[in-house]
Amino acid sequence: MTLRWGIVSAGKITNDFANAFNTFPDVGDQVLAAIAARDWSRAKEFATLHKIPKVFDSYEDMAKSNSLDIAYIGALNPDHYNLSKLFLENGKHVLCEKPLWLNLKQTQSLVNIAKQKKRFLMEAVWSRFSPIYLALEKAVQAGEFGEVKHVDVTFGTPIAMIEKNRKKELGGSSILTIGIYALQFAQFIFKDEPVKVTAVGNLNELGVDVTETVVLEYQGGRRAALNVDSTVKLWNKATVVGTKGRITLEDPFHFPEVMIRVDGTVEKIPLHTSNIPFKFMNSAGLVYQTLEVAKCIRKGLFESPRMPHKESLVLAKLEDTVRRQIGVHFDADDEKYP
């Protein structure tokens, strides 16, 4: 059975998702079947560019349609909850861009709904499906650099002045927008939930976090040091240090093409290319999560073993903790969810 994708929103990330999907050599039996956006003319233009046959007038019409099986949600952060809920309640599977939702309460609510409706749900942490991440995971499991003791991640890119990143009402937050990549990397390596979280950071004039330094302490003296900055470009690497040496994921660590092993060997796994420009670096890698989603749905799974619900819940809890420690509060934090 062909898996039919519906694209929710016609923004930059959905452009890259569609572009990556359409230019990958073999996505298997799945297609881009439909799109909806707040601006119909933008949705129509998007559909023409990416060869999507069906354009809907509204998200509601698309959610109720029989033209798709799964929705890829790439709208603004504050819309993730309501749109995910809309599609799940109308019997669609959901792949939602990170952050899955604004806080732990929203995340738990949608996980509950997905389970009730028996529909697949995954946070689009595309890093987890990178071929380099898979190679790194094998190296950790093989004990290539001994017992892992320390993780160091630096991620900085000057996006703080973009409107959607500046304002609370638009879900602006450095920790939610780019910091999640650093948090998920530490969790990818250590697997356990930290026993202690310490965060410091800076806010803009609207009370939105623009920088943070986060230390995650795990059992057994293991530690992750994360530096996140949305005001400047940093050297965006991730290093894993063990008792026998270290492995480094080169810039951009969140979806790298290069890994330097303990012995200095350089491993390269290049991504596919496209004639249509990508908006973000290495976005061709977005396609790998679609392969995972299709595999899981065909197996009858409602979550991915590589990015399960419990992992999204831990990440949401960590994001809440960081925001609380540096003084960032969303209106959604005061709401109750089913």
C-alpha positions, -999 to +999 in steps of 0.1 A: +000+000+000+013+034-010+019+057+020+005+091+011+020+122+028+002+155+034+024+186+039+011+210+065+024+246+058+044+259+029+074+272+048+112+267+045+114+234+064+085+219+045+102+230+012+133+212+022+113+181+033+096+179+000+128+186-019+147+159+000+119+134-006+115+141-043+153+139-051+162+108-030+170+078-053+145+055-037+118+064-011+100+032-016+062+030-019+054+065-006+043+097-023+037+134-016-001+135-021-014+168-007-006+202+008-024+228+028-013+262+041-028+293+056-022+311+023-038+291-006-017+308-032+015+298-015+003+263-011-005+262-048+029+276-057+045+250-034+025+222-050+036+232-085+073+234-075+073+200-057+048+182-080+021+177-054-012+168-070-037+180-043-040+215-027-065+220+001-082+252+012-077+245+049-059+223+073-093+211+085-104+200+050-071+181+046-073+164+080-108+151+071-099+140+036-092+104+025-064+117+002-036+111+027-024+087+054+002+108+073+007+145+079+041+162+081+037+193+102+061+221+096+041+250+109+052+275+136+060+261+171+027+273+188+007+256+161+023+221+165-001+210+193-034+219+177-025+208+142-011+174+155-043+170+175-064+178+145-048+152+123-046+125+149-082+129+158-091+126+121-073+093+119-040+104+103-005+095+114+017+124+123+053+134+119+057+168+136+087+191+135+106+196+166+100+208+192+071+183+192+051+208+213+059+238+236+061+219+269+058+186+286+021+189+292+013+193+255+037+165+246+021+141+270-014+151+258-006+143+222+011+110+230-021+100+249-042+110+219-020+090+195-023+059+216-061+063+220-065+067+182-039+040+174-020+062+151+018+066+145+033+098+161+069+109+160+089+141+167+109+149+136+143+147+152+159+139+119+194+136+134+186+102+148+183+088+113+216+102+099+239+075+085+268+091+105+247+088+137+242+052+130+279+047+125+286+066+158+261+044+176+279+012+164+312+026+175+298+033+210+282-002+212+315-018+201+334+000+228+356+018+202+365+045+226+359+028+259+334+038+285+318+071+275+324+098+301+318+132+285+298+148+257+306+183+244+283+201+220+284+236+205+256+249+183+253+286+173+236+302+144+225+339+141+187+335+139+177+355+170+164+385+150+141+365+128+106+374+139+094+338+147+125+334+169+121+368+187+086+366+200+070+343+227+037+343+209+054+327+179+072+301+200+105+318+199+131+301+220+168+292+214+165+260+235+134+249+215+147+259+181+183+248+180+191+237+216+170+206+211+197+193+188+222+196+216+199+180+241+189+151+219+226+144+211+234+140+248+204+117+252+213+098+221+247+090+237+238+085+273+203+071+269+194+077+306+176+108+320+200+132+337+200+132+375+208+170+375+203+199+350+220+232+354+213+260+329+223+297+326+214+319+297+204+353+283+170+366+272+161+393+247+139+423+255+108+402+250+118+376+275+128+350+249+160+330+255+188+336+229+217+318+245+222+291+271+249+269+286+235+236+299+253+210+320+236+176+322+249+152+349+242+115+346+247+086+369+283+074+372+299+108+369+290+111+332+284+147+320+273+167+289+283+203+284+261+221+258+265+256+245+237+271+224+237+305+209+212+320+184+231+353+181+264+342+165+277+314+143+297+289+164+318+259+154+290+234+155+306+202+165+298+174+189+325+154+206+321+121+226+349+113+250+356+079+264+383+062+284+401+052+252+397+084+232+372+105+214+350+107+183+340+140+167+310+148+145+321+177+123+300+208+116+270+205+112+269+179+139+231+178+139+232+161+105+268+156+096+286+141+066+319+137+084+330+118+116+365+117+129+372+084+147+395+077+177+424+068+154+421+099+133+403+081+105+379+104+087+346+088+077+325+106+051+289+098+040+278+125+015+241+134+011+223+135-022+219+167-042+190+186-058+186+212-085+162+231-063+181+249-036+177+238+000+169+265+026+189+249+054+223+231+056+222+194+048+184+193+046+187+165+021+190+143+052+153+150+061+144+121+038+158+095+061+131+100+087+104+093+061+121+060+054+118+052+092+082+063+094+072+042+064+089+012+079+073+016+113+038+021+099+041-010+077+051-030+107+020-017+126+041+003+150+027+036+166+061+049+175+097+046+162+122+026+183+149+052+173+128+082+184+101+068+207+075+087+226+094+084+259+124+102+243+102+131+233+088+133+268+123+134+283+133+161+258+102+181+266+110+178+304+145+190+298+134+219+277+109+229+304+137+227+331+161+248+310+134+274+303+124+276+340+160+280+352+167+309+328+133+325+333+113+318+301+075+312+306+049+305+279+012+311+283+008+274+273+026+265+305-005+276+324-030+257+304-044+222+310-045+196+283-065+163+280 
